[in-house]
Amino acid sequence: MDEIRGVRKKNVIKIIQSLVKQGGCTKNELVFYTGLSLSTIDSLLEEMLKSNLVIKEGYRESTGGRPSMGYQVNGEFSQTLCIYAYKHDKTITVIGRLYNLYSEMMEEKRRDIPKLDRDVLCSFIDEMLNAQVHAICLSLPDSDIDIKNRYKQRILIENNVYMGAIGAYIKHMQYDSIVLLDSKNDSRLGIVINGHLVEGKSSIAGQTYFMPVINHEDYKNRRSMKGRSKRLVLELQNIIGMLNPEAIVICAQSIDEHYVEEELLKIFKMSDMPHLIYIDNYIDEVMLGMESISKDSLFDKISR
């Protein structure tokens, strides 16, 4: 019985993902995109229509034969709420975004607060919550706030750099391997190889501070552009030497990019060099990553 449920679950996910990706399909198109039989498509679509997960979009224009009905996912059937909080200066900025099943942002709220605690977080969530939200994803700074007993929705708590790496991969799908490097404070990496996030045995993969090949004094010497640039060269040297990714997204402050590239080319051949992408912050990347895994979680729940 469990094996049958497992097959059904995979088939439902295939249909949902095809409908979302294509923006709507006929039954025959679903057969083509999913590889499932027409009878399986018929049976599962009937269930999805009853639950209102899938809706009819009307008959397609005929190409000579009988017009075919088109189907699409009901984008408002389920929503995800993503909350990201990060420190800067003496405040904490909290950002909330609501997404539908088509990854469209429905609403955004931002708030600067002096301190993040359970009451403040729950108040912020309550302002954005609605009946369609089935998953809440959180990425919070150095926080052990537990809200799982307060909400009936599925709660996901994620590492911001890991989520940023997933978001960077989604933004730059032309690269099979990509690394997000947060070089502003205690440097951390998010690593995606062949579409898979690398977390390691105990989720400390990407903590460059643990690398003995980097002099920890370099982490303290970041007041000047030269000091920050020299440290970045060391970090990139280790990333390229160990992972050799196709692209590295770098979040850094006031870096001499020309100096960084010149120093790296003294060590590596041009053919070894990844595409270096500099960004001021990775808020959008984190949100993209959280939305992506939240939606996967919803699809998993819906297909049970």
Secondary structure, 3 states (H helix, E strand, C coil): CHHHHHHHHHHHHHHHHHHHHHCCECHHHHHHHHCCCHHHHHHHHHHHHHHCCEEEEEECCCCCCCCCEEEEECCCCCEEEEEEEEEECCEEEEEEEEECCCCCEEEEEEEEECCCCHHHHHHHHHHHCCCCEEEEEEECCCCCCCCCCCCCCEEEECCHHHHHHHHHHHHCCCCCEEEEEECCCCCEEEEEECCEEECCCCCCCCCHHHCCCCCCHHHHCCCCHHHHHHHHHHHHHHHHHHHCCCEEEEECCCCCHHHHHHHHHCCCCHHHCCEEEEECCCHHHHHHHHHHHHHHHHHHHHCC
